[in-house]
Amino acid sequence: MSNTLTLVAGFIAKPGQEQRLRDELNAMIAPSVAEEGCLGYQPFADPDRPERMIILEEWVSSEALEYHFALPHFQHVARVLDEILAEPFTLRRLTDIPA
């Protein structure tokens, strides 16, 4: 059985901050996938509501995710998100369903 952790992080940009949110989320891809515990990190945008975006992430463990939260690139984006989001981001943690 896998112990991987899948996350769905949801974001809603303030009016006029949509492109900045896209840029900040895209800037997180390279440093995140370079982390040893990251299996996947991909932002997506809602084509009908450009202010709404998500990131689908996959991590080898909760410990790898906690390490990610402590790194400078995450700390930077967390500060920026405080400025550009209409409401706090959501974070859904999902695990595999045993077969």
PAZAPA-4460 file (N, C-alpha, C; in steps of 0.05 Angstrom, whole numbers, plus 32768, in hexadecimal, padded with zeros to 4 digits):
% residues 99
    n_x    n_y    n_z   ca_x   ca_y   ca_z    c_x    c_y    c_z   seq   type   mol
   8011   7FE8   8000   8000   8000   8000   8012   8019   8000     1      M     A
   800A   802D   7FF1   8019   8046   7FEF   8012   8058   8007     2      S     A
   8026   8067   800F   8022   807B   8024   8023   8097   8019     3      N     A
   8020   809A   7FFF   8022   80B4   7FF3   800B   80C6   7FFC     4      T     A
   8010   80E0   7FFB   7FFC   80F4   8003   7FF7   8105   7FEB     5      L     A
   7FDE   8108   7FE4   7FD6   8119   7FCE   7FC7   8131   7FD9     6      T     A
   7FCF   8149   7FD0   7FC2   8162   7FD9   7FB4   8170   7FC2     7      L     A
   7F9E   817C   7FC9   7F90   818F   7FB7   7F8F   81A9   7FC6     8      V     A
   7F9F   81BC   7FBC   7FA0   81D7   7FC8   7F8F   81EA   7FB7     9      A     A
   7F7C   81F7   7FC2   7F6A   8209   7FB3   7F6F   8226   7FB9    10      G     A
   7F6E   8237   7FA4   7F74   8253   7FA6   7F5F   8264   7F98    11      F     A
   7F58   827B   7FA3   7F47   828E   7F96   7F55   82A9   7F97    12      I     A
   7F5D   82B4   7F80   7F6B   82CD   7F7F   7F58   82E5   7F83    13      A     A
   7F63   82F9   7F8F   7F54   8313   7F90   7F51   831D   7F74    14      K     A
   7F3C   832D   7F6E   7F3A   8339   7F54   7F53   8348   7F4C    15      P     A
   7F5C   8343   7F34   7F75   834F   7F2A   7F8E   8341   7F31    16      G     A
   7F8D   832C   7F41   7FA4   831D   7F4A   7FA7   8302   7F3D    17      Q     A
   7F96   82FC   7F2A   7F96   82E2   7F1D   7FB0   82DA   7F11    18      E     A
   7FBC   82EC   7F01   7FD6   82E6   7EF4   7FEC   82E3   7F08    19      Q     A
   7FEC   82F3   7F1C   8001   82F0   7F31   7FFE   82D5   7F3F    20      R     A
   7FE6   82CD   7F45   7FE2   82B2   7F51   7FED   829D   7F3E    21      L     A
   7FE6   829E   7F25   7FF1   828B   7F11   800F   828A   7F12    22      R     A
   801B   82A2   7F11   8039   82A4   7F11   8045   8298   7F2A    23      D     A
   8039   829E   7F41   8044   8294   7F5A   8041   8275   7F5C    24      E     A
   802B   826B   7F54   8027   824E   7F55   803A   8240   7F41    25      L     A
   803D   824B   7F29   804F   823F   7F16   806C   8240   7F20    26      N     A
   8073   8256   7F2E   808F   8258   7F39   8095   8243   7F4E    27      A     A
   8080   8237   7F59   8084   8222   7F6E   808A   8207   7F62    28      M     A
   8085   8203   7F48   8088   81E8   7F3C   80A4   81DE   7F3E    29      I     A
   80B7   81EC   7F32   80D3   81E2   7F31   80DF   81DD   7F4C    30      A     A
   80DE   81EF   7F5F   80EA   81E9   7F79   80DB   81D3   7F88    31      P     A
   80C2   81D0   7F84   80B2   81BB   7F92   80B9   81A0   7F87    32      S     A
   80B8   819D   7F6C   80BE   8182   7F61   80DB   817A   7F65    33      V     A
   80ED   818D   7F6B   8109   8187   7F71   810C   817C   7F8D    34      A     A
   80F8   817F   7F9E   80F9   8174   7FB8   80F8   8155   7FB7    35      E     A
   8108   8149   7FC8   810A   812C   7FC7   80F0   811E   7FCC    36      E     A
   80DE   8129   7FDC   80C5   811C   7FE3   80AD   8123   7FD1    37      G     A
   80B2   8133   7FBD   809C   813C   7FAB   8099   8129   7F93    38      C     A
   8081   811E   7F8F   807C   810D   7F79   806D   811B   7F62    39      L     A
   8061   8132   7F68   8052   8141   7F54   8049   815C   7F60    40      G     A
   8048   8170   7F4E   8040   818B   7F57   8037   819A   7F3F    41      Y     A
   801D   819D   7F3B   8012   81A9   7F23   7FFB   81BB   7F28    42      Q     A
   7FFE   81D5   7F21   7FE7   81E8   7F23   7FD4   81E5   7F0C    43      P     A
   7FBB   81EB   7F11   7FA5   81EB   7EFD   7F94   8203   7F02    44      F     A
   7F88   820E   7EEC   7F76   8225   7EEE   7F5A   821D   7EE4    45      A     A
   7F46   8229   7EEF   7F2B   8224   7EE6   7F26   8236   7ECE    46      D     A
   7F21   822B   7EB6   7F1E   823B   7E9E   7F05   824E   7E9F    47      P     A
   7EF2   8248   7EB0   7EDA   8258   7EB1   7EDB   826D   7EC8    48      D     A
   7EEE   8269   7EDA   7EF1   827C   7EF1   7F0F   8280   7EF5    49      R     A
   7F1B   8293   7EE7   7F38   8296   7EE7   7F44   829D   7F02    50      P     A
   7F33   82A5   7F15   7F3E   82AB   7F30   7F42   8292   7F40    51      E     A
   7F37   827B   7F37   7F39   8261   7F46   7F4E   824F   7F3A    52      R     A
   7F60   8246   7F4C   7F75   8234   7F43   7F79   821F   7F59    53      M     A
   7F85   8209   7F51   7F8D   81F4   7F64   7FA9   81EB   7F5E    54      I     A
   7FB5   81DE   7F71   7FCD   81CF   7F6C   7FC7   81B2   7F75    55      I     A
   7FCE   819F   7F64   7FCE   8183   7F6B   7FEA   817B   7F72    56      L     A
   7FEE   8171   7F8A   8009   816A   7F93   8009   814D   7F9C    57      E     A
   8020   8140   7F99   8023   8125   7FA4   803E   8123   7FB2    58      E     A
   803D   8119   7FCB   8054   8117   7FDC   8058   80FB   7FE6    59      W     A
   8071   80F3   7FEB   8076   80D8   7FF4   806C   80D3   8010    60      V     A
   8069   80E9   8020   8061   80E6   803C   8059   8101   8047    61      S     A
   804C   8100   805E   8045   8118   806D   805E   8127   8075    62      S     A
   8073   8119   807B   808C   8125   8083   8098   8135   806C    63      E     A
   8097   812B   8054   80A1   8139   803D   8091   8153   8038    64      A     A
   8077   8152   803D   8066   8169   803A   806D   817E   804F    65      L     A
   8071   8175   8068   8078   8188   807D   8093   8195   8077    66      E     A
   80A6   8186   806C   80BF   8191   8064   80BB   81A7   804F    67      Y     A
   80AA   81A1   803B   80A3   81B4   8026   8099   81CF   8032    68      H     A
   8088   81CD   8046   807C   81E5   8052   8092   81F6   8060    69      F     A
   80A8   81EB   8067   80BD   81F9   8075   80D2   8206   8062    70      A     A
   80D1   8200   8049   80E5   820A   8036   80E0   8226   802D    71      L     A
   80F5   8235   8026   80F3   8251   801E   80DF   8256   8008    72      P     A
   80DE   8245   7FF3   80CB   824B   7FDD   80AE   8249   7FE6    73      H     A
   80A8   8237   7FF9   808D   8235   8003   8087   824D   8016    74      F     A
   809A   8254   8026   8096   826B   8038   8091   8285   8028    75      Q     A
   80A0   8288   8012   809C   829F   8001   807F   82A0   7FF6    76      H     A
   8076   8289   7FEA   805C   8289   7FDD   8046   828D   7FF2    77      V     A
   804A   8282   800A   8036   8286   8020   8032   82A3   8026    78      A     A
   8048   82B2   8027   8046   82CF   802C   8038   82DD   8015    79      R     A
   803E   82D6   7FFC   8032   82E3   7FE5   8014   82DC   7FE5    80      V     A
   800D   82C3   7FEA   7FF1   82BB   7FEA   7FE0   82CB   7FFD    81      L     A
   7FEC   82D2   8014   7FDD   82E3   8027   7FD5   82FE   801B    82      D     A
   7FE4   8307   8008   7FDE   8321   7FFB   7FCB   831F   7FE3    83      E     A
   7FCB   8308   7FD5   7FBD   8307   7FBC   7FA4   82F5   7FBB    84      I     A
   7F9F   82E7   7FD1   7F87   82D6   7FD2   7F6F   82E4   7FDD    85      L     A
   7F58   82DD   7FD2   7F3F   82E9   7FDC   7F37   82DC   7FF7    86      A     A
   7F40   82C3   7FFC   7F3A   82B5   8014   7F51   82A1   8019    87      E     A
   7F54   8297   8031   7F6A   8283   8035   7F68   826B   8023    88      P     A
   7F7F   8261   801B   7F7E   8249   8009   7F75   8231   8018    89      F     A
   7F6A   821E   800A   7F61   8205   8016   7F75   81EF   8010    90      T     A
   7F76   81DB   8021   7F89   81C5   801D   7F7B   81AB   8025    91      L     A
   7F77   819A   8011   7F6B   8180   8015   7F81   816B   8014    92      R     A
   7F84   815B   8029   7F98   8145   8029   7F89   812B   8023    93      R     A
   7F93   811D   8010   7F87   8104   8007   7F9C   80ED   8008    94      L     A
   7F93   80D6   800F   7FA4   80BE   800E   7F97   80A9   7FFC    95      T     A
   7FA7   8096   7FF5   7F9E   8080   7FE4   7F88   8070   7FF2    96      D     A
   7F76   8065   7FE2   7F61   8053   7FEC   7F6C   8037   7FE7    97      I     A
   7F6E   8027   7FFD   7F78   800B   7FF9   7F66   7FFC   7FE6    98      P     A
   7F72   7FEC   7FD5   7F63   7FDC   7FC2   7F57   7FC4   7FCF    99      A     A
***
